[in-house]
Structure formats: structure tokens, C-alpha cells
Amino acid sequence: MGVAEQFIRVGLQRGILKFGYAVQQKENGEYSYHISPKKFEEYMGKEENEGEEAS
């Protein structure tokens, strides 16, 4: 993806990146993360095609 790990964490925490989610634990405030492989692949395909012009 070419970005820092922190970018992914914050994006998931804020709901900006739609290929996964972050859940904050009440006990210690730490986050757990889930990334859907299928949604991630779809996101990456979309991102790669954004720079291409339609024929």
C-alpha cells in the first residue's frame, strides 16, 4: 500500500478505510484490528485503477 502502519491504524479507528475496523477495549483503551482480505483486495484494485483513464 505504500503508507505507514500508523496511517492504517488511524484510518481504521476513524472508519475512513472501509476494508476493516478497529475496536477499542474498555479495560485498557488499546485497539484490536480486523482487515477483511476480500475488501482489502477490492480497495487496492480500486486504488490502482484510479489513475487509469477509461478507454
C-alpha distance matrix in Angstrom:
0.0 3.8 5.7 8.8 9.8 12.5 10.5 9.6 13.2 14.8 13.1 14.4 17.6 18.3 17.5 15.2 12.3 14.4 12.8 14.5 17.0 18.4 22.1 24.1 27.0 30.4 31.8 29.6 27.1 24.1 21.2 20.3 17.0 16.5 13.5 14.8 13.4 15.0 13.7 10.1 10.7 12.6 10.1 7.6 10.9 12.1 9.3 9.9 13.6 14.0 14.8 17.3 20.9 23.0 25.7
3.8 0.0 3.8 7.0 9.4 11.9 10.2 10.5 14.0 15.2 14.2 16.1 18.9 19.5 19.4 16.9 14.6 17.2 16.0 17.4 19.4 20.3 23.9 25.4 28.3 31.5 32.7 30.2 27.7 24.7 22.3 21.8 19.0 19.1 16.5 18.3 17.0 18.7 17.4 13.7 14.4 16.2 13.6 11.0 14.1 14.9 11.7 11.9 15.6 15.5 15.6 18.4 22.0 24.6 27.3
5.7 3.8 0.0 3.8 6.6 8.3 6.5 7.6 10.8 11.8 11.2 13.5 15.8 16.4 16.9 14.5 12.7 15.9 15.1 16.0 17.3 17.7 21.3 22.4 25.3 28.4 29.7 27.0 24.4 21.6 19.4 19.4 16.9 17.6 15.5 17.9 17.4 19.4 17.6 14.1 15.7 17.3 14.2 12.5 16.0 16.2 13.0 14.3 17.7 17.0 17.5 20.7 24.0 26.6 29.6
8.8 7.0 3.8 0.0 3.8 5.3 5.3 7.0 9.0 10.3 11.0 13.0 14.6 15.8 16.9 15.2 13.8 17.1 16.3 16.2 16.9 16.5 19.7 20.3 23.0 26.0 27.0 24.1 21.6 18.8 17.0 17.4 15.5 16.9 15.6 18.6 18.5 21.0 19.2 15.9 18.0 19.8 16.8 15.5 19.1 19.5 16.4 17.9 21.3 20.6 21.2 24.4 27.7 30.3 33.3
9.8 9.4 6.6 3.8 0.0 3.8 5.4 5.2 6.3 8.8 9.9 10.8 12.4 14.4 15.4 14.5 12.8 15.8 14.6 13.8 14.2 13.4 16.5 17.2 19.7 22.8 23.7 20.9 18.6 15.6 13.6 13.8 11.9 13.7 12.9 16.2 16.5 19.3 17.8 14.6 17.2 19.2 16.5 15.7 19.5 20.1 17.6 19.3 22.7 22.2 23.3 26.4 29.7 31.9 34.9
12.5 11.9 8.3 5.3 3.8 0.0 3.8 5.4 5.0 6.1 8.3 9.8 10.4 12.1 14.0 13.2 12.5 15.8 15.5 14.4 13.9 12.5 15.3 15.4 18.1 20.9 21.9 19.0 16.4 13.9 12.3 13.4 12.2 14.6 14.4 17.9 18.8 21.4 19.4 16.6 19.6 21.1 18.0 17.8 21.6 21.5 19.0 21.2 24.3 23.3 24.6 27.8 30.9 33.2 36.4
10.5 10.2 6.5 5.3 5.4 3.8 0.0 3.8 5.5 5.4 6.0 8.6 9.9 10.6 12.0 10.4 9.7 13.4 13.5 13.2 13.2 12.8 16.0 16.7 19.9 22.6 24.2 21.6 18.6 16.3 14.2 15.1 13.1 14.8 13.8 16.9 17.8 19.8 17.4 14.7 17.6 18.6 15.2 15.2 18.8 18.3 15.7 18.2 21.1 19.8 21.2 24.5 27.4 29.7 33.0
9.6 10.5 7.6 7.0 5.2 5.4 3.8 0.0 3.8 5.6 5.1 6.1 8.5 10.0 10.4 9.4 7.6 10.7 10.2 9.6 10.0 10.1 13.7 15.1 18.2 21.3 22.9 20.7 17.8 15.2 12.4 12.5 9.9 11.1 10.0 13.1 14.2 16.4 14.1 11.5 14.7 15.9 12.9 13.2 16.9 16.7 14.7 17.2 20.1 19.4 21.2 24.2 27.2 29.0 32.3
13.2 14.0 10.8 9.0 6.3 5.0 5.5 3.8 0.0 3.8 5.5 5.3 6.1 8.7 9.9 10.2 9.3 12.0 11.8 9.9 8.9 7.6 10.8 11.6 14.6 17.6 19.2 16.9 14.0 11.5 8.8 9.5 7.8 10.2 10.5 14.0 15.8 18.2 16.0 13.9 17.4 18.6 15.9 16.6 20.3 20.1 18.3 21.0 23.7 22.9 24.9 27.8 30.7 32.5 35.9
14.8 15.2 11.8 10.3 8.8 6.1 5.4 5.6 3.8 0.0 3.8 5.4 4.9 6.1 8.4 8.4 8.9 12.0 12.9 11.5 10.0 8.8 11.6 12.0 15.4 17.8 19.8 17.6 14.2 12.5 10.3 11.9 10.6 12.9 13.1 16.4 18.3 20.3 17.5 15.8 19.3 19.9 16.7 17.8 21.3 20.4 18.5 21.6 24.0 22.6 24.6 27.8 30.4 32.2 35.8
13.1 14.2 11.2 11.0 9.9 8.3 6.0 5.1 5.5 3.8 0.0 3.8 5.5 5.3 6.0 5.0 5.2 8.6 9.9 9.3 8.7 9.0 12.4 13.7 17.3 19.9 22.2 20.4 17.0 15.3 12.5 13.2 11.0 12.2 11.6 14.2 16.2 17.6 14.5 13.0 16.4 16.6 13.3 14.8 18.1 16.9 15.3 18.6 20.7 19.3 21.6 24.6 27.1 28.8 32.3
14.4 16.1 13.5 13.0 10.8 9.8 8.6 6.1 5.3 5.4 3.8 0.0 3.8 5.5 5.1 6.2 5.4 7.4 8.1 6.3 5.0 5.5 9.1 11.1 14.6 17.4 19.9 18.5 15.2 13.4 10.0 10.1 7.7 8.7 8.8 11.6 14.1 15.7 12.9 11.9 15.7 16.0 13.3 15.2 18.5 17.7 16.7 19.9 22.0 21.1 23.7 26.4 28.9 30.2 33.7
17.6 18.9 15.8 14.6 12.4 10.4 9.9 8.5 6.1 4.9 5.5 3.8 0.0 3.8 5.6 7.8 8.6 10.4 11.7 9.3 6.6 5.0 7.4 8.4 12.1 14.5 17.1 15.7 12.2 11.0 8.2 9.5 8.5 10.6 11.8 14.7 17.5 19.2 16.4 15.7 19.4 19.7 17.0 19.0 22.2 21.2 20.2 23.5 25.5 24.3 26.8 29.7 32.1 33.4 37.0
18.3 19.5 16.4 15.8 14.4 12.1 10.6 10.0 8.7 6.1 5.3 5.5 3.8 0.0 3.8 5.5 7.9 9.9 12.2 10.8 8.6 8.3 10.4 11.3 15.1 16.9 19.9 18.6 14.9 14.3 11.8 13.2 12.0 13.5 14.0 16.4 19.2 20.2 16.9 16.5 20.1 19.7 16.8 19.0 22.0 20.4 19.3 22.9 24.5 22.8 25.4 28.3 30.4 31.8 35.4
17.5 19.4 16.9 16.9 15.4 14.0 12.0 10.4 9.9 8.4 6.0 5.1 5.6 3.8 0.0 3.8 5.6 6.5 9.3 8.3 6.8 8.1 10.7 12.7 16.4 18.5 21.6 20.7 17.2 16.3 13.2 13.7 11.7 12.1 12.1 13.7 16.7 17.2 13.8 13.9 17.5 16.6 14.1 16.8 19.4 17.8 17.3 20.9 22.3 20.8 23.8 26.4 28.4 29.3 33.0
15.2 16.9 14.5 15.2 14.5 13.2 10.4 9.4 10.2 8.4 5.0 6.2 7.8 5.5 3.8 0.0 3.8 6.1 9.2 9.6 9.3 10.9 14.0 15.8 19.6 21.8 24.7 23.4 19.9 18.8 15.7 16.1 13.7 13.9 13.0 14.5 16.7 17.1 13.4 13.1 16.3 15.2 12.1 14.5 17.1 15.2 14.3 18.0 19.3 17.5 20.3 23.1 25.0 26.3 30.0
12.3 14.6 12.7 13.8 12.8 12.5 9.7 7.6 9.3 8.9 5.2 5.4 8.6 7.9 5.6 3.8 0.0 3.8 5.8 6.8 7.9 10.3 13.8 16.2 19.8 22.5 25.1 23.8 20.6 18.8 15.4 15.0 11.9 11.5 9.8 11.2 13.1 13.6 10.1 9.3 12.6 12.0 8.9 11.2 14.1 12.7 11.9 15.5 17.1 16.0 18.9 21.4 23.8 24.9 28.4
14.4 17.2 15.9 17.1 15.8 15.8 13.4 10.7 12.0 12.0 8.6 7.4 10.4 9.9 6.5 6.1 3.8 0.0 3.8 5.6 7.4 10.7 13.9 16.9 20.2 22.9 25.8 25.0 21.9 20.2 16.6 15.6 12.4 10.9 9.1 9.3 11.6 11.3 7.6 8.4 11.5 10.3 8.2 11.4 13.6 12.3 12.7 16.1 17.2 16.6 19.9 21.8 24.0 24.5 28.0
12.8 16.0 15.1 16.3 14.6 15.5 13.5 10.2 11.8 12.9 9.9 8.1 11.7 12.2 9.3 9.2 5.8 3.8 0.0 3.8 7.2 10.7 13.9 17.2 20.2 23.3 25.8 24.9 22.2 20.0 16.2 14.5 10.9 8.6 5.9 5.8 7.8 8.1 4.8 5.1 8.6 8.4 7.0 9.7 12.1 11.9 12.4 15.3 16.8 17.0 20.1 21.9 24.4 24.9 28.1
14.5 17.4 16.0 16.2 13.8 14.4 13.2 9.6 9.9 11.5 9.3 6.3 9.3 10.8 8.3 9.6 6.8 5.6 3.8 0.0 3.8 7.2 10.3 13.7 16.5 19.7 22.1 21.3 18.8 16.5 12.7 10.8 7.4 5.3 4.1 5.6 8.8 10.0 7.6 7.8 11.5 11.9 10.6 13.0 15.7 15.6 15.8 18.7 20.5 20.5 23.5 25.5 28.0 28.7 31.9
17.0 19.4 17.3 16.9 14.2 13.9 13.2 10.0 8.9 10.0 8.7 5.0 6.6 8.6 6.8 9.3 7.9 7.4 7.2 3.8 0.0 3.8 6.8 10.1 13.1 16.1 18.7 18.1 15.4 13.5 9.8 8.5 5.9 5.5 6.6 8.8 12.2 13.6 11.3 11.5 15.2 15.6 14.0 16.4 19.2 18.8 18.7 21.8 23.6 23.3 26.2 28.4 30.9 31.7 35.0
18.4 20.3 17.7 16.5 13.4 12.5 12.8 10.1 7.6 8.8 9.0 5.5 5.0 8.3 8.1 10.9 10.3 10.7 10.7 7.2 3.8 0.0 3.8 6.6 9.7 12.8 15.2 14.4 11.6 9.8 6.1 5.6 4.5 6.5 8.9 11.8 14.9 16.9 14.8 14.5 18.3 19.0 17.2 19.1 22.3 21.9 21.4 24.5 26.6 26.0 28.8 31.2 33.8 34.8 38.2
22.1 23.9 21.3 19.7 16.5 15.3 16.0 13.7 10.8 11.6 12.4 9.1 7.4 10.4 10.7 14.0 13.8 13.9 13.9 10.3 6.8 3.8 0.0 3.8 6.4 9.4 12.0 11.9 9.4 8.3 5.4 5.3 6.4 8.6 11.7 14.3 17.7 19.6 17.8 17.9 21.6 22.2 20.7 22.8 25.8 25.5 25.1 28.2 30.2 29.7 32.5 34.9 37.4 38.3 41.7
24.1 25.4 22.4 20.3 17.2 15.4 16.7 15.1 11.6 12.0 13.7 11.1 8.4 11.3 12.7 15.8 16.2 16.9 17.2 13.7 10.1 6.6 3.8 0.0 3.8 6.4 9.0 8.5 5.7 5.6 4.3 6.4 8.9 11.8 15.0 17.8 21.0 23.2 21.3 21.1 24.8 25.5 23.7 25.6 28.8 28.4 27.7 30.8 33.0 32.2 34.8 37.4 40.0 41.1 44.5
27.0 28.3 25.3 23.0 19.7 18.1 19.9 18.2 14.6 15.4 17.3 14.6 12.1 15.1 16.4 19.6 19.8 20.2 20.2 16.5 13.1 9.7 6.4 3.8 0.0 3.8 5.6 6.0 5.1 5.5 6.0 7.5 10.9 13.7 17.2 20.0 23.1 25.4 23.9 23.8 27.4 28.4 26.8 28.6 31.8 31.7 31.0 34.0 36.3 35.7 38.3 40.9 43.4 44.5 47.9
30.4 31.5 28.4 26.0 22.8 20.9 22.6 21.3 17.6 17.8 19.9 17.4 14.5 16.9 18.5 21.8 22.5 22.9 23.3 19.7 16.1 12.8 9.4 6.4 3.8 0.0 3.8 5.8 5.5 8.0 9.4 11.3 14.6 17.3 20.8 23.4 26.6 28.8 27.1 27.2 30.9 31.6 30.0 31.9 35.1 34.7 34.1 37.2 39.3 38.5 41.1 43.8 46.2 47.3 50.8
31.8 32.7 29.7 27.0 23.7 21.9 24.2 22.9 19.2 19.8 22.2 19.9 17.1 19.9 21.6 24.7 25.1 25.8 25.8 22.1 18.7 15.2 12.0 9.0 5.6 3.8 0.0 3.8 6.1 8.1 10.6 12.4 16.0 18.9 22.5 25.3 28.3 30.8 29.4 29.2 32.8 33.9 32.3 34.0 37.3 37.1 36.4 39.3 41.6 41.0 43.4 46.2 48.8 50.0 53.4
29.6 30.2 27.0 24.1 20.9 19.0 21.6 20.7 16.9 17.6 20.4 18.5 15.7 18.6 20.7 23.4 23.8 25.0 24.9 21.3 18.1 14.4 11.9 8.5 6.0 5.8 3.8 0.0 3.8 5.5 8.9 11.4 15.0 18.3 21.7 24.8 27.5 30.3 28.8 28.1 31.7 33.0 31.1 32.5 36.0 35.9 34.7 37.5 40.1 39.4 41.6 44.5 47.2 48.6 52.1
27.1 27.7 24.4 21.6 18.6 16.4 18.6 17.8 14.0 14.2 17.0 15.2 12.2 14.9 17.2 19.9 20.6 21.9 22.2 18.8 15.4 11.6 9.4 5.7 5.1 5.5 6.1 3.8 0.0 3.8 6.6 9.9 13.0 16.5 19.6 22.8 25.6 28.2 26.4 25.6 29.4 30.4 28.3 29.8 33.2 32.9 31.7 34.7 37.1 36.1 38.4 41.4 44.0 45.4 48.9
24.1 24.7 21.6 18.8 15.6 13.9 16.3 15.2 11.5 12.5 15.3 13.4 11.0 14.3 16.3 18.8 18.8 20.2 20.0 16.5 13.5 9.8 8.3 5.6 5.5 8.0 8.1 5.5 3.8 0.0 3.8 6.9 10.1 13.7 16.7 20.1 22.7 25.5 23.9 22.9 26.5 27.9 25.9 27.1 30.6 30.6 29.3 32.1 34.7 34.0 36.2 39.1 41.9 43.4 46.8
21.2 22.3 19.4 17.0 13.6 12.3 14.2 12.4 8.8 10.3 12.5 10.0 8.2 11.8 13.2 15.7 15.4 16.6 16.2 12.7 9.8 6.1 5.4 4.3 6.0 9.4 10.6 8.9 6.6 3.8 0.0 3.8 6.5 10.1 13.1 16.4 19.1 21.8 20.2 19.3 22.9 24.2 22.3 23.6 27.1 27.0 26.0 28.8 31.3 30.8 33.1 35.8 38.6 40.0 43.3
20.3 21.8 19.4 17.4 13.8 13.4 15.1 12.5 9.5 11.9 13.2 10.1 9.5 13.2 13.7 16.1 15.0 15.6 14.5 10.8 8.5 5.6 5.3 6.4 7.5 11.3 12.4 11.4 9.9 6.9 3.8 0.0 3.8 7.0 10.4 13.6 16.2 19.0 17.9 17.1 20.6 22.1 20.7 22.1 25.3 25.7 25.0 27.6 30.1 30.0 32.5 34.9 37.8 38.9 42.1
17.0 19.0 16.9 15.5 11.9 12.2 13.1 9.9 7.8 10.6 11.0 7.7 8.5 12.0 11.7 13.7 11.9 12.4 10.9 7.4 5.9 4.5 6.4 8.9 10.9 14.6 16.0 15.0 13.0 10.1 6.5 3.8 0.0 3.8 6.7 10.1 12.7 15.4 14.2 13.3 16.9 18.4 17.0 18.3 21.6 22.0 21.4 23.9 26.4 26.4 29.0 31.3 34.2 35.2 38.4
16.5 19.1 17.6 16.9 13.7 14.6 14.8 11.1 10.2 12.9 12.2 8.7 10.6 13.5 12.1 13.9 11.5 10.9 8.6 5.3 5.5 6.5 8.6 11.8 13.7 17.3 18.9 18.3 16.5 13.7 10.1 7.0 3.8 0.0 3.8 6.6 9.4 12.0 11.1 10.8 14.1 15.6 14.9 16.4 19.3 20.0 20.0 22.3 24.6 25.0 27.7 29.6 32.5 33.2 36.2
13.5 16.5 15.5 15.6 12.9 14.4 13.8 10.0 10.5 13.1 11.6 8.8 11.8 14.0 12.1 13.0 9.8 9.1 5.9 4.1 6.6 8.9 11.7 15.0 17.2 20.8 22.5 21.7 19.6 16.7 13.1 10.4 6.7 3.8 0.0 3.8 6.1 8.8 7.9 7.0 10.4 12.0 11.4 12.7 15.6 16.4 16.5 18.7 21.0 21.6 24.3 26.1 29.0 29.7 32.6
14.8 18.3 17.9 18.6 16.2 17.9 16.9 13.1 14.0 16.4 14.2 11.6 14.7 16.4 13.7 14.5 11.2 9.3 5.8 5.6 8.8 11.8 14.3 17.8 20.0 23.4 25.3 24.8 22.8 20.1 16.4 13.6 10.1 6.6 3.8 0.0 3.8 5.5 5.3 6.0 8.6 9.9 10.4 12.1 14.2 15.2 16.2 18.1 19.9 21.0 23.9 25.2 27.9 28.2 30.9
13.4 17.0 17.4 18.5 16.5 18.8 17.8 14.2 15.8 18.3 16.2 14.1 17.5 19.2 16.7 16.7 13.1 11.6 7.8 8.8 12.2 14.9 17.7 21.0 23.1 26.6 28.3 27.5 25.6 22.7 19.1 16.2 12.7 9.4 6.1 3.8 0.0 3.8 5.6 5.1 6.1 8.6 9.8 10.5 12.2 14.2 15.1 16.4 18.3 20.0 22.6 23.6 26.5 26.8 29.2
15.0 18.7 19.4 21.0 19.3 21.4 19.8 16.4 18.2 20.3 17.6 15.7 19.2 20.2 17.2 17.1 13.6 11.3 8.1 10.0 13.6 16.9 19.6 23.2 25.4 28.8 30.8 30.3 28.2 25.5 21.8 19.0 15.4 12.0 8.8 5.5 3.8 0.0 3.8 5.4 5.2 6.3 8.6 10.0 10.7 12.4 14.2 15.5 16.7 18.5 21.4 22.0 24.5 24.4 26.8
13.7 17.4 17.6 19.2 17.8 19.4 17.4 14.1 16.0 17.5 14.5 12.9 16.4 16.9 13.8 13.4 10.1 7.6 4.8 7.6 11.3 14.8 17.8 21.3 23.9 27.1 29.4 28.8 26.4 23.9 20.2 17.9 14.2 11.1 7.9 5.3 5.6 3.8 0.0 3.8 5.5 5.0 6.0 8.6 9.8 10.4 12.1 14.2 15.3 16.4 19.6 20.6 23.0 23.1 25.8
10.1 13.7 14.1 15.9 14.6 16.6 14.7 11.5 13.9 15.8 13.0 11.9 15.7 16.5 13.9 13.1 9.3 8.4 5.1 7.8 11.5 14.5 17.9 21.1 23.8 27.2 29.2 28.1 25.6 22.9 19.3 17.1 13.3 10.8 7.0 6.0 5.1 5.4 3.8 0.0 3.8 5.4 5.0 6.1 8.5 9.8 10.3 12.2 14.2 15.3 18.0 19.4 22.3 22.9 25.7
10.7 14.4 15.7 18.0 17.2 19.6 17.6 14.7 17.4 19.3 16.4 15.7 19.4 20.1 17.5 16.3 12.6 11.5 8.6 11.5 15.2 18.3 21.6 24.8 27.4 30.9 32.8 31.7 29.4 26.5 22.9 20.6 16.9 14.1 10.4 8.6 6.1 5.2 5.5 3.8 0.0 3.8 5.4 5.1 6.1 8.6 9.8 10.5 12.3 14.3 16.8 17.5 20.4 20.8 23.2
12.6 16.2 17.3 19.8 19.2 21.1 18.6 15.9 18.6 19.9 16.6 16.0 19.7 19.7 16.6 15.2 12.0 10.3 8.4 11.9 15.6 19.0 22.2 25.5 28.4 31.6 33.9 33.0 30.4 27.9 24.2 22.1 18.4 15.6 12.0 9.9 8.6 6.3 5.0 5.4 3.8 0.0 3.8 5.5 5.1 6.2 8.6 10.0 10.7 12.4 15.4 15.9 18.4 18.4 21.0
10.1 13.6 14.2 16.8 16.5 18.0 15.2 12.9 15.9 16.7 13.3 13.3 17.0 16.8 14.1 12.1 8.9 8.2 7.0 10.6 14.0 17.2 20.7 23.7 26.8 30.0 32.3 31.1 28.3 25.9 22.3 20.7 17.0 14.9 11.4 10.4 9.8 8.6 6.0 5.0 5.4 3.8 0.0 3.8 5.4 5.1 6.1 8.6 9.9 10.6 13.7 15.1 17.7 18.4 21.4
7.6 11.0 12.5 15.5 15.7 17.8 15.2 13.2 16.6 17.8 14.8 15.2 19.0 19.0 16.8 14.5 11.2 11.4 9.7 13.0 16.4 19.1 22.8 25.6 28.6 31.9 34.0 32.5 29.8 27.1 23.6 22.1 18.3 16.4 12.7 12.1 10.5 10.0 8.6 6.1 5.1 5.5 3.8 0.0 3.8 5.4 4.9 6.1 8.6 9.9 12.2 13.6 16.8 17.9 20.6
10.9 14.1 16.0 19.1 19.5 21.6 18.8 16.9 20.3 21.3 18.1 18.5 22.2 22.0 19.4 17.1 14.1 13.6 12.1 15.7 19.2 22.3 25.8 28.8 31.8 35.1 37.3 36.0 33.2 30.6 27.1 25.3 21.6 19.3 15.6 14.2 12.2 10.7 9.8 8.5 6.1 5.1 5.4 3.8 0.0 3.8 5.4 5.2 6.2 8.7 11.1 11.4 14.3 14.9 17.4
12.1 14.9 16.2 19.5 20.1 21.5 18.3 16.7 20.1 20.4 16.9 17.7 21.2 20.4 17.8 15.2 12.7 12.3 11.9 15.6 18.8 21.9 25.5 28.4 31.7 34.7 37.1 35.9 32.9 30.6 27.0 25.7 22.0 20.0 16.4 15.2 14.2 12.4 10.4 9.8 8.6 6.2 5.1 5.4 3.8 0.0 3.8 5.5 5.2 6.2 9.5 10.2 12.7 13.3 16.4
9.3 11.7 13.0 16.4 17.6 19.0 15.7 14.7 18.3 18.5 15.3 16.7 20.2 19.3 17.3 14.3 11.9 12.7 12.4 15.8 18.7 21.4 25.1 27.7 31.0 34.1 36.4 34.7 31.7 29.3 26.0 25.0 21.4 20.0 16.5 16.2 15.1 14.2 12.1 10.3 9.8 8.6 6.1 4.9 5.4 3.8 0.0 3.8 5.5 5.3 7.8 9.9 12.9 14.5 17.7
9.9 11.9 14.3 17.9 19.3 21.2 18.2 17.2 21.0 21.6 18.6 19.9 23.5 22.9 20.9 18.0 15.5 16.1 15.3 18.7 21.8 24.5 28.2 30.8 34.0 37.2 39.3 37.5 34.7 32.1 28.8 27.6 23.9 22.3 18.7 18.1 16.4 15.5 14.2 12.2 10.5 10.0 8.6 6.1 5.2 5.5 3.8 0.0 3.8 5.6 6.6 7.9 11.4 13.2 15.8
13.6 15.6 17.7 21.3 22.7 24.3 21.1 20.1 23.7 24.0 20.7 22.0 25.5 24.5 22.3 19.3 17.1 17.2 16.8 20.5 23.6 26.6 30.2 33.0 36.3 39.3 41.6 40.1 37.1 34.7 31.3 30.1 26.4 24.6 21.0 19.9 18.3 16.7 15.3 14.2 12.3 10.7 9.9 8.6 6.2 5.2 5.5 3.8 0.0 3.8 5.5 5.3 8.3 9.5 12.4
14.0 15.5 17.0 20.6 22.2 23.3 19.8 19.4 22.9 22.6 19.3 21.1 24.3 22.8 20.8 17.5 16.0 16.6 17.0 20.5 23.3 26.0 29.7 32.2 35.7 38.5 41.0 39.4 36.1 34.0 30.8 30.0 26.4 25.0 21.6 21.0 20.0 18.5 16.4 15.3 14.3 12.4 10.6 9.9 8.7 6.2 5.3 5.6 3.8 0.0 3.8 5.6 7.9 9.9 13.3
14.8 15.6 17.5 21.2 23.3 24.6 21.2 21.2 24.9 24.6 21.6 23.7 26.8 25.4 23.8 20.3 18.9 19.9 20.1 23.5 26.2 28.8 32.5 34.8 38.3 41.1 43.4 41.6 38.4 36.2 33.1 32.5 29.0 27.7 24.3 23.9 22.6 21.4 19.6 18.0 16.8 15.4 13.7 12.2 11.1 9.5 7.8 6.6 5.5 3.8 0.0 3.8 6.6 9.8 12.7
17.3 18.4 20.7 24.4 26.4 27.8 24.5 24.2 27.8 27.8 24.6 26.4 29.7 28.3 26.4 23.1 21.4 21.8 21.9 25.5 28.4 31.2 34.9 37.4 40.9 43.8 46.2 44.5 41.4 39.1 35.8 34.9 31.3 29.6 26.1 25.2 23.6 22.0 20.6 19.4 17.5 15.9 15.1 13.6 11.4 10.2 9.9 7.9 5.3 5.6 3.8 0.0 3.8 6.6 9.1
20.9 22.0 24.0 27.7 29.7 30.9 27.4 27.2 30.7 30.4 27.1 28.9 32.1 30.4 28.4 25.0 23.8 24.0 24.4 28.0 30.9 33.8 37.4 40.0 43.4 46.2 48.8 47.2 44.0 41.9 38.6 37.8 34.2 32.5 29.0 27.9 26.5 24.5 23.0 22.3 20.4 18.4 17.7 16.8 14.3 12.7 12.9 11.4 8.3 7.9 6.6 3.8 0.0 3.8 6.4
23.0 24.6 26.6 30.3 31.9 33.2 29.7 29.0 32.5 32.2 28.8 30.2 33.4 31.8 29.3 26.3 24.9 24.5 24.9 28.7 31.7 34.8 38.3 41.1 44.5 47.3 50.0 48.6 45.4 43.4 40.0 38.9 35.2 33.2 29.7 28.2 26.8 24.4 23.1 22.9 20.8 18.4 18.4 17.9 14.9 13.3 14.5 13.2 9.5 9.9 9.8 6.6 3.8 0.0 3.8
25.7 27.3 29.6 33.3 34.9 36.4 33.0 32.3 35.9 35.8 32.3 33.7 37.0 35.4 33.0 30.0 28.4 28.0 28.1 31.9 35.0 38.2 41.7 44.5 47.9 50.8 53.4 52.1 48.9 46.8 43.3 42.1 38.4 36.2 32.6 30.9 29.2 26.8 25.8 25.7 23.2 21.0 21.4 20.6 17.4 16.4 17.7 15.8 12.4 13.3 12.7 9.1 6.4 3.8 0.0
